[in-house]
């Protein structure tokens, strides 16, 4: 019985941690959608948006690439955001 109680307690801790992670994941997804909208990616495949004089954000819609065509976008990370140096400035 001792083992069953410890497993139940640990499972409860796991469920609480999972709920917290899902909240943060949902918040991260909302903030990413706001970033995409603010950057005006629209129907473009890729876009570089300056965030300072020497750095920019490259936002890529991975669903639109032909070689990486994904048929179930709900199960993949659709947008890739990375910081890149700006050229020519």
HUHU-V331423 format. One record per helix or strand of 2 or more residues. SS is the DSSP state (a for helix, b for strand). FROM is the first residue (numbers start at 0). LEN is the number of residues. If there is no record, write none. Layout:
SS;FROM;LEN
SS;FROM;LEN
//
This chain:
a;1;38
b;45;5
b;54;7
a;61;3
a;72;3
b;78;7
//
